[in-house]
Amino acid sequence: MKGWIKTKTLIKGGRLIDPASKFNNITDILIDQNKIIAIGPDLTDGEIVIDARGKLVVPGLIDVHVHLRDPGQTYKEDIASGAKAAAQGGFTTIACMPNTIPVIDSPEKVNNLIKQIEKVACVNILPMGAITLESEGRALTDFRALKKAGVIAFSDDGKVVQNAELMYRALIRSKELGLPISQHAEDLYLSSGTVINDGEIAFRLGVKGDTDLSESIIVARDILLAAHTGGHIHIEHISSEATVAMIREAKAKGTKVTAEVTPHHLLLTDEDVLKLGANCKMRPPLRTKRDMESLRQGLADGTIDCIATDHAPHAVEEKNVGLLNAANGIVGLETAVGLILTYLVHPGIISIENALAAWTYKPAQIFGMETKGRLAEGFDADITIIDLDKDWTVDTELFYSKGKNTPFDGCKLKGKAILTMVAGKVVWAEENFNLEGVSNGTDA
């Protein structure tokens, strides 16, 4: 990082939104070292001054579902490139999934991963550990040892824990240790051989479709198991109306269930596969307009807790092989903020406060990030500055991510993260952003 010499930093004149406290007003923030030490109007004493007038100043954004492909598939992404992509997207903290090669299923592998993160990452990267050894769904990992090594949750993402007895025991341990089980909800017997959502589009393309039953059956089972055990089940990348309804009902009954949704499931349907092809192929698949609208309502009313990208980079040749053979997944770290602002916040479908809550204090609470997700005295100085009115166009050539697999390339968007601060240090900013005391063009 360039030009960071002094100590106290003053962010001046921005509209501060702290969703947890519902604070929304123009004010200043003073930072000393890596902590927020004061919030209020007309603050002084900043050796470095960041002019945030006309901009939003929000808690550093958190993405709890990112595939960094490191170790094992670093031709797709690595820790450094993924961290830079996160910084450019406005994310100060990301959770990395354990389905690497090898799978992160032992304390030794967690320790090695954390050492590499500490060497090369410009944002906070928090690892998840596998639920089962090698994510094969046969035997549980040592949850206690993994927690001690530093994982924030357990997931076999990319694969489901199909065995109900294993999930039952996993949720019991989840309760004992106070960490969530993050489940990829997909009944493999129902989804086997499927390509996109089951329906008219699959019929027209002549491919086998995946019904929403493959998701909702696992969600229903795991909600029952969580209710019985008292464990915490977090449902990843939900995609269907049925799942939203079940989670809403379970929460009303006091079951410890939380959920995340991706920008692409909030914005696209299976009809988009017709014009966008393999860049709309992912698990779970894009579903119907009715499903999409249910997801939006679930986010607006708080049924869905987090917006998570499921950032899944692939090499060009792994996606450009036709719909049948293409790898599942798209990248999302560098487009998520602009997409949500453009298509959901600006049109009034969800409020800016709801969107920010799903990126800040809610994921922080779910995954035990006690000093993150807030703009308040004593919290980490992880801060994102957003220009709600910035017009820009998605250009994959400008991505830090090695993955270029997105259906949104060329999209014209309104609203963008323009500065990302981690632990009081600017790790990325737009080149023309004025930072007094720091060389312009600070960059991850």
C-alpha positions as a Python dict, from the first residue, in 0.01 Angstrom:
ca = {
    (1, 'M'): (0, 0, 0),
    (2, 'K'): (129, 343, -93),
    (3, 'G'): (178, 653, 115),
    (4, 'W'): (44, 556, 459),
    (5, 'I'): (267, 734, 710),
    (6, 'K'): (58, 907, 974),
    (7, 'T'): (-172, 786, 1248),
    (8, 'K'): (-511, 951, 1303),
    (9, 'T'): (-753, 956, 1013),
    (10, 'L'): (-1060, 1179, 988),
    (11, 'I'): (-1344, 1092, 751),
    (12, 'K'): (-1521, 1422, 707),
    (13, 'G'): (-1874, 1520, 612),
    (14, 'G'): (-2016, 1194, 478),
    (15, 'R'): (-2363, 1055, 538),
    (16, 'L'): (-2294, 788, 796),
    (17, 'I'): (-2532, 491, 796),
    (18, 'D'): (-2499, 237, 1076),
    (19, 'P'): (-2781, -14, 1016),
    (20, 'A'): (-2749, -180, 1358),
    (21, 'S'): (-2829, 143, 1546),
    (22, 'K'): (-3038, 291, 1262),
    (23, 'F'): (-2815, 601, 1269),
    (24, 'N'): (-2837, 791, 939),
    (25, 'N'): (-2693, 1141, 936),
    (26, 'I'): (-2413, 1361, 809),
    (27, 'T'): (-2123, 1347, 1053),
    (28, 'D'): (-1751, 1275, 1094),
    (29, 'I'): (-1553, 970, 1204),
    (30, 'L'): (-1215, 980, 1375),
    (31, 'I'): (-989, 676, 1359),
    (32, 'D'): (-676, 606, 1560),
    (33, 'Q'): (-465, 313, 1446),
    (34, 'N'): (-719, 40, 1367),
    (35, 'K'): (-1019, 152, 1576),
    (36, 'I'): (-1299, 406, 1554),
    (37, 'I'): (-1244, 644, 1847),
    (38, 'A'): (-1506, 915, 1789),
    (39, 'I'): (-1816, 986, 1583),
    (40, 'G'): (-1977, 1330, 1571),
    (41, 'P'): (-2004, 1661, 1386),
    (42, 'D'): (-1710, 1898, 1341),
    (43, 'L'): (-1439, 1659, 1461),
    (44, 'T'): (-1077, 1765, 1420),
    (45, 'D'): (-733, 1615, 1492),
    (46, 'G'): (-709, 1409, 1176),
    (47, 'E'): (-357, 1395, 1034),
    (48, 'I'): (-508, 1226, 731),
    (49, 'V'): (-838, 1372, 610),
    (50, 'I'): (-1078, 1192, 378),
    (51, 'D'): (-1340, 1421, 226),
    (52, 'A'): (-1660, 1215, 213),
    (53, 'R'): (-1906, 1498, 143),
    (54, 'G'): (-2191, 1379, -76),
    (55, 'K'): (-2100, 1014, -17),
    (56, 'L'): (-2223, 731, 205),
    (57, 'V'): (-1992, 614, 482),
    (58, 'V'): (-2091, 266, 597),
    (59, 'P'): (-1951, -25, 797),
    (60, 'G'): (-1704, -228, 593),
    (61, 'L'): (-1904, -470, 381),
    (62, 'I'): (-1892, -842, 464),
    (63, 'D'): (-1933, -1129, 216),
    (64, 'V'): (-1977, -1464, 390),
    (65, 'H'): (-1953, -1685, 80),
    (66, 'V'): (-1641, -1659, -136),
    (67, 'H'): (-1442, -1923, -324),
    (68, 'L'): (-1073, -1827, -339),
    (69, 'R'): (-962, -2159, -498),
    (70, 'D'): (-646, -2145, -289),
    (71, 'P'): (-486, -2394, -239),
    (72, 'G'): (-518, -2620, -539),
    (73, 'Q'): (-678, -2421, -821),
    (74, 'T'): (-490, -2093, -820),
    (75, 'Y'): (-521, -2063, -1197),
    (76, 'K'): (-884, -1965, -1121),
    (77, 'E'): (-817, -1737, -823),
    (78, 'D'): (-578, -1705, -533),
    (79, 'I'): (-584, -1535, -195),
    (80, 'A'): (-414, -1217, -318),
    (81, 'S'): (-627, -1171, -631),
    (82, 'G'): (-948, -1254, -446),
    (83, 'A'): (-864, -1008, -169),
    (84, 'K'): (-794, -733, -423),
    (85, 'A'): (-1124, -808, -595),
    (86, 'A'): (-1300, -780, -259),
    (87, 'A'): (-1132, -447, -187),
    (88, 'Q'): (-1232, -304, -525),
    (89, 'G'): (-1587, -422, -461),
    (90, 'G'): (-1607, -250, -122),
    (91, 'F'): (-1573, -564, 91),
    (92, 'T'): (-1348, -541, 396),
    (93, 'T'): (-1416, -894, 523),
    (94, 'I'): (-1482, -1215, 333),
    (95, 'A'): (-1533, -1574, 444),
    (96, 'C'): (-1354, -1830, 228),
    (97, 'M'): (-1514, -2165, 162),
    (98, 'P'): (-1323, -2485, 244),
    (99, 'N'): (-1380, -2675, -84),
    (100, 'T'): (-1024, -2624, -200),
    (101, 'I'): (-771, -2889, -302),
    (102, 'P'): (-709, -3025, -45),
    (103, 'V'): (-1027, -2955, 151),
    (104, 'I'): (-979, -2744, 466),
    (105, 'D'): (-1072, -3021, 708),
    (106, 'S'): (-793, -3019, 970),
    (107, 'P'): (-630, -2767, 1206),
    (108, 'E'): (-301, -2799, 1015),
    (109, 'K'): (-469, -2695, 690),
    (110, 'V'): (-642, -2405, 864),
    (111, 'N'): (-310, -2290, 1009),
    (112, 'N'): (-140, -2304, 670),
    (113, 'L'): (-427, -2111, 511),
    (114, 'I'): (-420, -1840, 776),
    (115, 'K'): (-42, -1800, 738),
    (116, 'Q'): (-86, -1742, 366),
    (117, 'I'): (-374, -1499, 427),
    (118, 'E'): (-159, -1299, 669),
    (119, 'K'): (117, -1280, 407),
    (120, 'V'): (-75, -1160, 103),
    (121, 'A'): (-432, -1046, 180),
    (122, 'C'): (-528, -678, 187),
    (123, 'V'): (-870, -747, 345),
    (124, 'N'): (-986, -964, 633),
    (125, 'I'): (-1027, -1325, 520),
    (126, 'L'): (-1191, -1563, 765),
    (127, 'P'): (-1185, -1936, 688),
    (128, 'M'): (-1465, -2187, 717),
    (129, 'G'): (-1381, -2549, 795),
    (130, 'A'): (-1534, -2856, 636),
    (131, 'I'): (-1822, -3034, 807),
    (132, 'T'): (-1702, -3377, 696),
    (133, 'L'): (-1359, -3519, 617),
    (134, 'E'): (-1267, -3430, 258),
    (135, 'S'): (-1629, -3305, 229),
    (136, 'E'): (-1724, -3660, 140),
    (137, 'G'): (-2021, -3678, 378),
    (138, 'R'): (-1899, -3984, 569),
    (139, 'A'): (-1738, -3870, 894),
    (140, 'L'): (-1742, -3540, 1082),
    (141, 'T'): (-1428, -3334, 1115),
    (142, 'D'): (-1291, -3236, 1456),
    (143, 'F'): (-1507, -2927, 1509),
    (144, 'R'): (-1344, -2827, 1836),
    (145, 'A'): (-992, -2839, 1690),
    (146, 'L'): (-1103, -2649, 1380),
    (147, 'K'): (-1262, -2377, 1593),
    (148, 'K'): (-944, -2347, 1798),
    (149, 'A'): (-746, -2311, 1475),
    (150, 'G'): (-963, -2017, 1370),
    (151, 'V'): (-1261, -2120, 1157),
    (152, 'I'): (-1583, -1917, 1190),
    (153, 'A'): (-1826, -2186, 1070),
    (154, 'F'): (-1848, -2530, 913),
    (155, 'S'): (-1953, -2600, 554),
    (156, 'D'): (-1919, -2865, 287),
    (157, 'D'): (-2022, -2606, 28),
    (158, 'G'): (-2025, -2737, -323),
    (159, 'K'): (-2164, -3054, -170),
    (160, 'V'): (-2458, -3116, 59),
    (161, 'V'): (-2446, -3313, 381),
    (162, 'Q'): (-2692, -3569, 248),
    (163, 'N'): (-2682, -3795, 554),
    (164, 'A'): (-2940, -3676, 810),
    (165, 'E'): (-2771, -3853, 1102),
    (166, 'L'): (-2442, -3677, 1028),
    (167, 'M'): (-2618, -3341, 1008),
    (168, 'Y'): (-2796, -3416, 1335),
    (169, 'R'): (-2461, -3471, 1508),
    (170, 'A'): (-2308, -3168, 1335),
    (171, 'L'): (-2584, -2945, 1470),
    (172, 'I'): (-2537, -3081, 1822),
    (173, 'R'): (-2169, -2986, 1802),
    (174, 'S'): (-2266, -2653, 1651),
    (175, 'K'): (-2467, -2574, 1961),
    (176, 'E'): (-2186, -2685, 2193),
    (177, 'L'): (-1928, -2467, 2016),
    (178, 'G'): (-2146, -2169, 1924),
    (179, 'L'): (-2059, -2180, 1553),
    (180, 'P'): (-2310, -2216, 1268),
    (181, 'I'): (-2339, -2499, 1020),
    (182, 'S'): (-2351, -2345, 672),
    (183, 'Q'): (-2538, -2582, 441),
    (184, 'H'): (-2543, -2610, 62),
    (185, 'A'): (-2903, -2729, 33),
    (186, 'E'): (-2930, -2964, -263),
    (187, 'D'): (-3065, -3318, -254),
    (188, 'L'): (-2821, -3489, -488),
    (189, 'Y'): (-3061, -3768, -574),
    (190, 'L'): (-3311, -3515, -707),
    (191, 'S'): (-3060, -3284, -876),
    (192, 'S'): (-2842, -3551, -1039),
    (193, 'G'): (-2786, -3479, -1407),
    (194, 'T'): (-2973, -3149, -1405),
    (195, 'V'): (-2845, -2838, -1582),
    (196, 'I'): (-3083, -2548, -1512),
    (197, 'N'): (-3417, -2495, -1335),
    (198, 'D'): (-3695, -2734, -1425),
    (199, 'G'): (-3957, -2565, -1640),
    (200, 'E'): (-4033, -2425, -1982),
    (201, 'I'): (-3677, -2303, -2048),
    (202, 'A'): (-3522, -2642, -1970),
    (203, 'F'): (-3782, -2803, -2197),
    (204, 'R'): (-3705, -2562, -2482),
    (205, 'L'): (-3332, -2621, -2447),
    (206, 'G'): (-3374, -2997, -2421),
    (207, 'V'): (-3189, -3030, -2090),
    (208, 'K'): (-3284, -3197, -1763),
    (209, 'G'): (-3422, -2948, -1512),
    (210, 'D'): (-3376, -2922, -1136),
    (211, 'T'): (-3697, -2866, -940),
    (212, 'D'): (-3693, -2649, -630),
    (213, 'L'): (-3766, -2968, -434),
    (214, 'S'): (-3395, -3049, -439),
    (215, 'E'): (-3337, -2740, -225),
    (216, 'S'): (-3653, -2729, -16),
    (217, 'I'): (-3636, -3094, 98),
    (218, 'I'): (-3291, -3038, 251),
    (219, 'V'): (-3399, -2703, 399),
    (220, 'A'): (-3707, -2862, 558),
    (221, 'R'): (-3501, -3148, 702),
    (222, 'D'): (-3233, -2920, 842),
    (223, 'I'): (-3485, -2680, 995),
    (224, 'L'): (-3638, -2977, 1179),
    (225, 'L'): (-3295, -3093, 1294),
    (226, 'A'): (-3200, -2742, 1410),
    (227, 'A'): (-3528, -2710, 1601),
    (228, 'H'): (-3468, -3045, 1771),
    (229, 'T'): (-3101, -2993, 1857),
    (230, 'G'): (-3092, -2618, 1920),
    (231, 'G'): (-2805, -2590, 1673),
    (232, 'H'): (-2765, -2304, 1428),
    (233, 'I'): (-2829, -2383, 1062),
    (234, 'H'): (-2733, -2123, 802),
    (235, 'I'): (-2876, -2192, 456),
    (236, 'E'): (-2652, -2083, 173),
    (237, 'H'): (-2756, -1915, -156),
    (238, 'I'): (-3128, -1984, -130),
    (239, 'S'): (-3320, -1975, -457),
    (240, 'S'): (-3689, -2058, -417),
    (241, 'E'): (-4020, -1929, -288),
    (242, 'A'): (-4070, -2250, -89),
    (243, 'T'): (-3741, -2204, 95),
    (244, 'V'): (-3822, -1843, 186),
    (245, 'A'): (-4159, -1951, 327),
    (246, 'M'): (-4007, -2231, 537),
    (247, 'I'): (-3737, -2006, 680),
    (248, 'R'): (-3991, -1735, 762),
    (249, 'E'): (-4209, -1985, 948),
    (250, 'A'): (-3914, -2143, 1130),
    (251, 'K'): (-3788, -1805, 1249),
    (252, 'A'): (-4135, -1721, 1381),
    (253, 'K'): (-4118, -2040, 1589),
    (254, 'G'): (-3777, -1948, 1730),
    (255, 'T'): (-3567, -2198, 1536),
    (256, 'K'): (-3207, -2088, 1498),
    (257, 'V'): (-3200, -2060, 1119),
    (258, 'T'): (-3040, -1790, 907),
    (259, 'A'): (-3003, -1755, 533),
    (260, 'E'): (-2819, -1579, 253),
    (261, 'V'): (-2911, -1489, -104),
    (262, 'T'): (-2690, -1397, -399),
    (263, 'P'): (-2725, -1088, -619),
    (264, 'H'): (-2777, -1312, -922),
    (265, 'H'): (-3071, -1495, -766),
    (266, 'L'): (-3221, -1155, -677),
    (267, 'L'): (-3182, -1018, -1030),
    (268, 'L'): (-3198, -1301, -1285),
    (269, 'T'): (-3433, -1587, -1375),
    (270, 'D'): (-3403, -1904, -1581),
    (271, 'E'): (-3525, -1703, -1882),
    (272, 'D'): (-3192, -1519, -1879),
    (273, 'V'): (-3017, -1845, -1967),
    (274, 'L'): (-3159, -1809, -2319),
    (275, 'K'): (-2963, -1493, -2393),
    (276, 'L'): (-2669, -1519, -2151),
    (277, 'G'): (-2590, -1890, -2176),
    (278, 'A'): (-2337, -2065, -1955),
    (279, 'N'): (-2266, -1753, -1749),
    (280, 'C'): (-2613, -1813, -1605),
    (281, 'K'): (-2530, -2169, -1502),
    (282, 'M'): (-2483, -2216, -1128),
    (283, 'R'): (-2594, -2426, -830),
    (284, 'P'): (-2863, -2370, -723),
    (285, 'P'): (-2993, -2270, -1065),
    (286, 'L'): (-3168, -1945, -1147),
    (287, 'R'): (-3538, -2010, -1101),
    (288, 'T'): (-3865, -1837, -1197),
    (289, 'K'): (-3973, -1474, -1172),
    (290, 'R'): (-4203, -1573, -886),
    (291, 'D'): (-3909, -1725, -698),
    (292, 'M'): (-3701, -1413, -761),
    (293, 'E'): (-3977, -1187, -630),
    (294, 'S'): (-4011, -1404, -318),
    (295, 'L'): (-3638, -1372, -254),
    (296, 'R'): (-3664, -994, -284),
    (297, 'Q'): (-3953, -987, -39),
    (298, 'G'): (-3764, -1215, 198),
    (299, 'L'): (-3468, -978, 195),
    (300, 'A'): (-3691, -675, 246),
    (301, 'D'): (-3876, -822, 545),
    (302, 'G'): (-3568, -968, 714),
    (303, 'T'): (-3640, -1336, 651),
    (304, 'I'): (-3313, -1348, 456),
    (305, 'D'): (-3024, -1222, 666),
    (306, 'C'): (-2730, -1180, 428),
    (307, 'I'): (-2645, -1091, 71),
    (308, 'A'): (-2353, -1315, -27),
    (309, 'T'): (-2192, -1332, -369),
    (310, 'D'): (-2099, -1702, -386),
    (311, 'H'): (-1801, -1563, -581),
    (312, 'A'): (-1700, -1864, -793),
    (313, 'P'): (-1421, -1788, -1042),
    (314, 'H'): (-1345, -2024, -1329),
    (315, 'A'): (-1102, -2017, -1619),
    (316, 'V'): (-1248, -1899, -1951),
    (317, 'E'): (-1218, -2244, -2105),
    (318, 'E'): (-1421, -2396, -1820),
    (319, 'K'): (-1722, -2176, -1900),
    (320, 'N'): (-1696, -2144, -2278),
    (321, 'V'): (-1778, -2508, -2351),
    (322, 'G'): (-2154, -2487, -2388),
    (323, 'L'): (-2430, -2503, -2130),
    (324, 'L'): (-2416, -2880, -2073),
    (325, 'N'): (-2045, -2898, -1992),
    (326, 'A'): (-1978, -2556, -1841),
    (327, 'A'): (-1867, -2527, -1479),
    (328, 'N'): (-2121, -2394, -1230),
    (329, 'G'): (-2085, -2047, -1082),
    (330, 'I'): (-2004, -1683, -1150),
    (331, 'V'): (-1784, -1415, -997),
    (332, 'G'): (-1947, -1142, -790),
    (333, 'L'): (-1715, -948, -560),
    (334, 'E'): (-1660, -658, -799),
    (335, 'T'): (-2018, -624, -923),
    (336, 'A'): (-2239, -693, -618),
    (337, 'V'): (-2267, -341, -477),
    (338, 'G'): (-2341, -177, -811),
    (339, 'L'): (-2598, -441, -904),
    (340, 'I'): (-2791, -420, -578),
    (341, 'L'): (-2790, -39, -579),
    (342, 'T'): (-2893, -14, -945),
    (343, 'Y'): (-3165, -276, -962),
    (344, 'L'): (-3301, -293, -606),
    (345, 'V'): (-3215, 19, -404),
    (346, 'H'): (-3256, 298, -661),
    (347, 'P'): (-3594, 164, -783),
    (348, 'G'): (-3716, 141, -420),
    (349, 'I'): (-3755, -239, -411),
    (350, 'I'): (-3544, -257, -95),
    (351, 'S'): (-3410, 27, 118),
    (352, 'I'): (-3043, 118, 138),
    (353, 'E'): (-3063, 37, 510),
    (354, 'N'): (-3187, -317, 442),
    (355, 'A'): (-2920, -378, 181),
    (356, 'L'): (-2647, -255, 414),
    (357, 'A'): (-2779, -456, 708),
    (358, 'A'): (-2742, -771, 497),
    (359, 'W'): (-2379, -679, 427),
    (360, 'T'): (-2274, -555, 771),
    (361, 'Y'): (-2403, -624, 1120),
    (362, 'K'): (-2623, -922, 1033),
    (363, 'P'): (-2343, -1138, 888),
    (364, 'A'): (-2114, -1011, 1165),
    (365, 'Q'): (-2359, -1132, 1430),
    (366, 'I'): (-2426, -1467, 1260),
    (367, 'F'): (-2059, -1553, 1220),
    (368, 'G'): (-1928, -1413, 1549),
    (369, 'M'): (-1738, -1110, 1416),
    (370, 'E'): (-1776, -917, 1740),
    (371, 'T'): (-1580, -604, 1644),
    (372, 'K'): (-1706, -575, 1287),
    (373, 'G'): (-2024, -470, 1107),
    (374, 'R'): (-2076, -143, 1298),
    (375, 'L'): (-1976, 219, 1284),
    (376, 'A'): (-1942, 281, 1656),
    (377, 'E'): (-1669, 376, 1899),
    (378, 'G'): (-1439, 85, 1980),
    (379, 'F'): (-1522, -112, 1665),
    (380, 'D'): (-1266, -199, 1399),
    (381, 'A'): (-1203, 78, 1149),
    (382, 'D'): (-1328, -130, 857),
    (383, 'I'): (-1516, 123, 646),
    (384, 'T'): (-1659, 146, 296),
    (385, 'I'): (-1739, 474, 121),
    (386, 'I'): (-2005, 454, -149),
    (387, 'D'): (-2100, 699, -423),
    (388, 'L'): (-2470, 631, -484),
    (389, 'D'): (-2472, 835, -804),
    (390, 'K'): (-2157, 710, -975),
    (391, 'D'): (-2233, 581, -1325),
    (392, 'W'): (-2006, 303, -1442),
    (393, 'T'): (-1998, 3, -1672),
    (394, 'V'): (-1895, -349, -1573),
    (395, 'D'): (-1576, -438, -1760),
    (396, 'T'): (-1420, -772, -1676),
    (397, 'E'): (-1085, -651, -1812),
    (398, 'L'): (-1068, -419, -1510),
    (399, 'F'): (-1136, -695, -1256),
    (400, 'Y'): (-869, -787, -1005),
    (401, 'S'): (-1027, -1131, -991),
    (402, 'K'): (-877, -1388, -1225),
    (403, 'G'): (-1233, -1498, -1298),
    (404, 'K'): (-1416, -1314, -1577),
    (405, 'N'): (-1723, -1539, -1570),
    (406, 'T'): (-2014, -1302, -1518),
    (407, 'P'): (-2341, -1246, -1704),
    (408, 'F'): (-2318, -877, -1611),
    (409, 'D'): (-2020, -781, -1830),
    (410, 'G'): (-2113, -457, -2009),
    (411, 'C'): (-2395, -370, -1768),
    (412, 'K'): (-2438, 2, -1701),
    (413, 'L'): (-2472, 55, -1327),
    (414, 'K'): (-2540, 344, -1089),
    (415, 'G'): (-2368, 335, -751),
    (416, 'K'): (-2025, 204, -654),
    (417, 'A'): (-1787, 157, -364),
    (418, 'I'): (-1516, 420, -412),
    (419, 'L'): (-1298, 364, -105),
    (420, 'T'): (-1228, 60, 110),
    (421, 'M'): (-1057, 88, 449),
    (422, 'V'): (-938, -210, 652),
    (423, 'A'): (-812, -164, 1009),
    (424, 'G'): (-776, 211, 951),
    (425, 'K'): (-578, 179, 628),
    (426, 'V'): (-704, 261, 281),
    (427, 'V'): (-653, -57, 81),
    (428, 'W'): (-834, 60, -231),
    (429, 'A'): (-972, 388, -362),
    (430, 'E'): (-1080, 535, -694),
    (431, 'E'): (-778, 703, -850),
    (432, 'N'): (-930, 1052, -836),
    (433, 'F'): (-1038, 1027, -473),
    (434, 'N'): (-886, 1308, -268),
    (435, 'L'): (-695, 1180, 35),
    (436, 'E'): (-506, 1451, 223),
    (437, 'G'): (-188, 1301, 365),
    (438, 'V'): (-200, 994, 140),
    (439, 'S'): (-78, 976, -216),
    (440, 'N'): (-364, 968, -466),
    (441, 'G'): (-438, 636, -630),
    (442, 'T'): (-401, 430, -315),
    (443, 'D'): (-454, 79, -436),
    (444, 'A'): (-466, -273, -307),
}
